[in-house]
Amino acid sequence: MTSYRPSDYELTREERELEQAPKRTKFGFQGWLRWMWRQLTSMRTALILLLLLAVASVPGSVYPQRSADPNGVRLQFEENPELAEVLDTLQLFDVYTSVWFSAIYILLFISLIGCVVPRTQVHWRAMMSKPVKTPPNLKRMSAYETQRGGKQELEQAARILKKQGYRVDLREDSVSAEKGYLKETGNLLFHYALIAVLIAVGVGGGNSYIGQRVLVEGDMFVNNLASYDSFSPGTFYDENNLYPFSMRLDDFQVTYDLQNPANVGAPIDFKASVTVFDENGESQGEVKVNQPLELPGTGVYLMGNGFAPIITVRDGDGRVAFSGPVVFLPQDGNLTSLGVIKAPDANPSQIGLISFFYPTAEQLPSGAYTSIYPDAFDPLLTMNAYVGDLGLDDGVPRNVYALDVTDLTEVAGRDADNPGLELRPGESAEIPGGYGSVSFDGLTRYAAFDIAHNPGGFWILLSSMIALAGLIASLLIPRRRVWVKAVADEKIEIAALARGDDPRLEDVVSDLGKRLEGGKVGN
């Protein structure tokens, strides 16, 4: 570079420092891309993304998800519609398919690949290369000792170390040996398995489905879209690929604890006996908690249960306006249950009933009822009766488990002139005002099932097991280097170095020295 200063010009200290400072180069577009790639593929970034993924999963356990609990989402909108709108805008009811969760997921996937692939190349080259040269000063190593010997002990040391699993390089005046490369192999295996888990979760979730169906004893379920109470397919799932089968709930039994005085009435076993009809014919099966019914590409899981009283409603003309089992939703541990009956075809007015079922009823001093045991030893139905417009003719979807009383008149109940209706099995009662009657004809049980398909389940399990094996290997296998060097005065030096903490390192050196001194070659 040409200088335009006079030959006798003396630089100031600031000018000298400026000229001696390294010149900054412009950071072009490719430079920024390389910098961003290095930041994304650093192990620190991968750990941060993994932590973010765990934190991002928390809302999925706090708020109901449309894919697993659509009724819970509906209740959120009914109970707090303004907050539910905000939560829905933030995709907190669809956490695992949201844009922000998917972004973290994809970035973590890219980051892990960018971390692992270069490390694999480095690890492979290290495994294929010879052990490192013997350092000139072995006294600086973590474990060190000397003893009498010469070059003839070097071959003996090489044989001993080979039998102990070391990679050995015998040189003219020293032996260099190392072992424990499986530690890094296990670490890489763990990260590759983690990538496989991410792939299995993504591909499996996109090609999966989950549906819910409530069956009363004796009811039949056919595996098509029309038979589901709710159905949530994955992004890539073809609904035409549903496995063709049907299932009938024959019997549902609950076993309660009657032996432990402190736990009487607690359920200890649930069993749904079903009959399955598929391409293989008719077969019997059982569905229990944590024991699903496995069908080709489909699993049937038991998720809930309760009572379904059989109720008949007759209108003012004596015609049957409603008849059949009604699913009641449990409200407490003793299965006090809430149910709603709607008779839109009744004359002279539509009839709605809000009912409570008590499996083993007991009346409190206040006059109200409660259930003191979850099994049906003394069943009782209480009902509040309403007449008027049920709102079923305006085309707006209505919740079958709730009754909108806005346009209804209460004719029997707490706020009416007539008391609520009370029925035991086999009894009937008139609805005040000549609107009809209702009878309690019998009692049956129901079970709630999840029918699910996830092709990634097996691969997630396999990858998780491989990841666990790799993690154990990376934690338990020591990485060591051992050197034996012949020095002057008929002496040999034995030294060892470990990557990380190795409490047995001094024992390794001492044991090798004893074997060389005693002339033993073996493990």
DAJO-V946489 format. One record per backbone hydrogen bond with DSSP energy under -0.5 kcal/mol. CO is the residue of the C=O (numbers start at 0). NH is the residue of the N-H. If there is no record, write none. Layout:
CO_NH / CO_NH
//
This chain:
5_8 / 11_15 / 12_16 / 13_17 / 14_18 / 15_19 / 16_20 / 25_27 / 27_31 / 28_32 / 29_33 / 30_34 / 31_35 / 32_36 / 33_37 / 34_38 / 35_39 / 36_40 / 38_41 / 41_45 / 42_46 / 43_47 / 44_48 / 45_49 / 46_50 / 47_51 / 48_52 / 49_53 / 50_54 / 51_55 / 52_56 / 53_57 / 54_57 / 56_59 / 56_60 / 57_60 / 57_61 / 58_62 / 64_67 / 64_68 / 68_72 / 69_73 / 70_74 / 71_75 / 72_76 / 73_77 / 74_78 / 75_79 / 79_83 / 80_84 / 81_85 / 82_86 / 83_87 / 84_88 / 85_89 / 86_91 / 87_90 / 90_93 / 92_65 / 93_96 / 94_97 / 97_101 / 98_102 / 99_103 / 100_104 / 101_105 / 102_106 / 103_107 / 104_108 / 105_109 / 106_110 / 107_111 / 108_112 / 109_113 / 110_114 / 111_115 / 112_116 / 113_117 / 114_118 / 115_119 / 116_120 / 117_121 / 118_122 / 119_123 / 120_124 / 121_125 / 122_126 / 123_127 / 124_128 / 135_137 / 136_139 / 137_140 / 142_495 / 144_493 / 146_491 / 149_152 / 150_153 / 150_154 / 151_155 / 152_156 / 153_157 / 154_158 / 155_159 / 156_160 / 157_161 / 158_162 / 159_163 / 160_165 / 161_164 / 165_167 / 166_177 / 168_170 / 168_175 / 172_485 / 173_170 / 174_483 / 175_168 / 176_481 / 177_166 / 178_479 / 179_182 / 179_183 / 180_184 / 181_185 / 182_186 / 183_187 / 184_188 / 185_189 / 186_190 / 187_191 / 188_192 / 189_193 / 190_194 / 191_195 / 192_196 / 193_197 / 194_198 / 195_199 / 196_200 / 197_201 / 198_202 / 199_203 / 200_204 / 201_205 / 202_206 / 204_207 / 205_235 / 205_236 / 207_233 / 208_452 / 209_231 / 210_450 / 211_228 / 211_229 / 212_214 / 212_448 / 214_446 / 215_218 / 218_248 / 220_246 / 221_223 / 223_226 / 223_227 / 224_227 / 229_211 / 231_209 / 233_236 / 236_238 / 237_240 / 238_241 / 242_244 / 244_222 / 245_276 / 246_220 / 247_249 / 247_274 / 248_217 / 250_272 / 252_270 / 253_255 / 254_267 / 254_268 / 255_257 / 256_264 / 258_260 / 259_262 / 260_263 / 262_265 / 265_256 / 268_254 / 270_252 / 270_272 / 271_273 / 271_286 / 272_249 / 272_250 / 273_284 / 274_247 / 275_282 / 276_245 / 277_280 / 280_277 / 282_275 / 284_273 / 286_271 / 287_290 / 287_301 / 290_287 / 291_293 / 292_294 / 292_299 / 294_297 / 297_294 / 298_300 / 298_451 / 299_292 / 300_302 / 300_449 / 303_447 / 305_445 / 306_327 / 307_443 / 308_310 / 308_325 / 309_440 / 309_441 / 310_323 / 311_438 / 312_320 / 312_321 / 313_436 / 314_317 / 318_314 / 318_320 / 321_312 / 323_310 / 327_329 / 328_337 / 331_334 / 335_330 / 335_331 / 336_356 / 337_328 / 338_354 / 340_352 / 342_345 / 342_350 / 346_315 / 346_316 / 349_387 / 350_342 / 351_385 / 352_340 / 352_354 / 353_383 / 354_338 / 355_381 / 356_336 / 356_358 / 357_360 / 357_379 / 358_377 / 359_371 / 361_369 / 363_366 / 367_363 / 369_361 / 374_376 / 377_360 / 379_357 / 380_422 / 381_355 / 382_420 / 383_353 / 384_410 / 384_411 / 385_351 / 386_408 / 387_349 / 387_389 / 398_401 / 402_404 / 404_407 / 406_388 / 408_386 / 408_410 / 411_384 / 412_415 / 417_412 / 420_382 / 422_380 / 423_426 / 426_439 / 428_437 / 429_431 / 430_433 / 430_434 / 430_435 / 434_315 / 435_430 / 436_313 / 437_428 / 438_311 / 438_440 / 439_425 / 441_309 / 443_307 / 444_216 / 445_305 / 446_214 / 447_302 / 447_303 / 448_212 / 448_450 / 449_300 / 449_451 / 450_210 / 451_298 / 452_208 / 453_456 / 455_459 / 456_460 / 457_461 / 458_462 / 459_463 / 460_464 / 461_465 / 462_466 / 463_467 / 464_468 / 465_469 / 466_470 / 467_471 / 468_472 / 469_473 / 470_474 / 471_475 / 472_476 / 477_479 / 478_498 / 479_178 / 480_496 / 481_176 / 482_494 / 483_174 / 484_492 / 486_490 / 489_148 / 490_486 / 491_146 / 492_484 / 493_144 / 494_482 / 495_142 / 496_480 / 497_499 / 501_504 / 503_507 / 504_508 / 505_509 / 506_510 / 507_511 / 508_512 / 509_513 / 510_514 / 511_515 / 512_516 / 513_517 / 514_518 / 514_519 / 519_521
//
